[in-house]
Structures are given as structure tokens and as C-alpha cells.
Amino acid sequence: MKDDLRCEMFGDRVICIKGIGKMFYQEGFPISLSISELKKKGIEVSIFHVADECLKNGWSPKTTINKLKADFDEDIDKENIIDFNQLEKFCNASYEDQREMIFDYLFKNEEQAKKWLIYKT
């Protein structure tokens, strides 16, 4: 996997929050394959962050959703389960609502977020 991936500890989970989307839209590297490879290492991938990278790269919500669905449709093993309803909600949400969805995904509560922030500074 690429060196420009960013993975962080959130509670007892290691989550990849940067780089998967870029590898997908710049190099065509399948997201489902990235998820499978990182899962083998005990790392989960935030699909919200993947979608966020694609949206920030200029993709429309519709294009982002369709390309991610197509990528997962081609996943031979079908081992990666993505909640496409949540993904669609994320892609069509306001920026503030997207940040809230990401926060809710990463942290169990505000106290855990505060501990993470203190640890990072």
C-alpha cells in the first residue's frame, strides 16, 4: 500500500482516514482491494473519508456514489460490506452534516473525541 495513507487510532480502532480516495481517483486502485488489504492488517477504512476525498477532488455526489458502487460491484469476494444508503446520505449532505457524520463514525462520544484531541496535541 502507498506511504501517503493516513491511519489513526480512535479508541480501540485503527482507521484509515486519508489516501484511499486519492489512490482511487488518480490511479484507479480499487477501493474494495484497499479495504481488503488494510483489513488484513487490522485497519478499517472510513468510507466517508474516501467519499470526502472524491468530493473534494471535484466529483459530484452522483458520480462519487456511482463510481464507489461500481467499484464494489466488481469486488469478486464480496467481503466488503458498505452501507450505500449512508454513503448516499453523506454525499448529498451539507458540509456541516458531513463533518457530523464523520465525527459520529470515528468517536463513540464527545469524551472520546476530547481524549483523542489531547493525545494528538
Buried (B, 14 or more C-beta within 10 A) or exposed (E): BEEEBEBBEBEEEBBBBBBBBBBBBEEEBBBBBBBBEBEEEEBBBBBBBBBBBBBEEEBEBEBBBEBBBEBBEEBEEEEBEBEBEBBBEBBEBEEEEBEEBBEEBBBEEEEEBEEBEEEEE
